[in-house]
Amino acid sequence: MDRLRTTYLGLNLHSPIVASASPLTGVPAKAARMQECGAAAIVLPSLFEEEILYRDADLLMALEQGSEHFAEALDYFPSFATLESTA
């Protein structure tokens, strides 16, 4: 197995197998299993600022949903002008 050693990006690796970024490499237990199966390096999934901002925006929208409603919601009733014209 010593013949499989290689150098990649300045790293000395015991094999040329590198697991690319995927949902599997983001889970520590699965990444450890990949190492046991022979992966010499693992590329972790990137964390972009946009993903964090979108997640925060979704949470804020979910928390504020329905906050514009209150028990005395006057918009649910017809306007007085409509009531007077039908009388």
C-alpha positions as CSV (number, residue, x, y, z in Angstrom):
1,M,0.0,0.0,0.0
2,D,3.0,2.3,0.4
3,R,3.0,2.9,-3.4
4,L,-0.3,4.8,-3.2
5,R,1.2,7.7,-1.2
6,T,0.8,11.1,-2.9
7,T,1.1,14.8,-2.3
8,Y,-2.0,17.0,-2.8
9,L,-1.9,20.8,-2.2
10,G,1.2,20.4,-0.1
11,L,-0.3,17.6,2.0
12,N,1.3,14.2,2.2
13,L,-1.6,11.7,1.8
14,H,-1.5,7.9,2.3
15,S,-3.8,7.3,-0.7
16,P,-5.0,9.4,-3.6
17,I,-8.7,9.0,-2.5
18,V,-10.3,12.3,-1.5
19,A,-13.9,12.5,-0.5
20,S,-15.5,15.6,-2.1
21,A,-17.9,18.0,-0.4
22,S,-21.3,16.5,0.0
23,P,-24.0,16.1,2.7
24,L,-22.2,13.0,3.8
25,T,-18.9,14.8,4.6
26,G,-20.8,17.3,6.8
27,V,-21.7,14.5,9.3
28,P,-18.7,13.7,11.6
29,A,-19.6,10.0,12.0
30,K,-19.9,9.5,8.2
31,A,-16.7,11.4,7.6
32,A,-14.9,9.0,10.1
33,R,-16.4,6.0,8.3
34,M,-15.0,7.4,5.0
35,Q,-11.6,7.6,6.6
36,E,-11.9,4.0,7.7
37,C,-12.7,3.0,4.2
38,G,-9.6,4.6,2.8
39,A,-10.2,8.3,2.1
40,A,-7.0,10.1,2.9
41,A,-8.7,13.6,2.9
42,I,-12.2,15.0,3.2
43,V,-13.4,18.2,1.6
44,L,-16.0,19.7,4.0
45,P,-19.1,21.5,2.6
46,S,-18.8,25.3,2.4
47,L,-20.7,27.6,4.6
48,F,-21.6,30.7,2.6
49,E,-22.9,33.9,4.2
50,E,-26.0,33.8,1.9
51,E,-27.1,30.5,3.4
52,I,-26.9,32.0,6.9
53,L,-28.8,35.1,5.8
54,Y,-31.6,33.1,4.0
55,R,-32.0,30.8,7.1
56,D,-32.3,33.9,9.3
57,A,-34.8,35.5,7.0
58,D,-36.9,32.3,6.9
59,L,-36.9,32.1,10.7
60,L,-37.9,35.8,11.0
61,M,-40.7,35.4,8.6
62,A,-42.0,32.3,10.4
63,L,-41.8,34.1,13.8
64,E,-43.7,37.2,12.5
65,Q,-46.3,35.2,10.6
66,G,-49.7,36.3,11.9
67,S,-48.4,39.1,14.1
68,E,-50.4,41.7,12.1
69,H,-53.7,40.1,13.3
70,F,-55.4,41.0,16.6
71,A,-58.7,40.1,18.2
72,E,-60.4,43.4,17.1
73,A,-59.4,43.1,13.5
74,L,-61.5,45.9,11.9
75,D,-60.5,44.9,8.4
76,Y,-62.7,41.9,8.5
77,F,-65.9,44.0,8.6
78,P,-67.3,46.0,5.7
79,S,-66.6,49.7,5.7
80,F,-69.3,52.0,6.9
81,A,-69.7,53.6,3.5
82,T,-70.7,50.2,2.1
83,L,-73.2,49.6,4.9
84,E,-74.9,53.0,4.4
85,S,-75.3,52.6,0.7
86,T,-77.1,49.2,1.1
87,A,-79.5,50.5,3.7
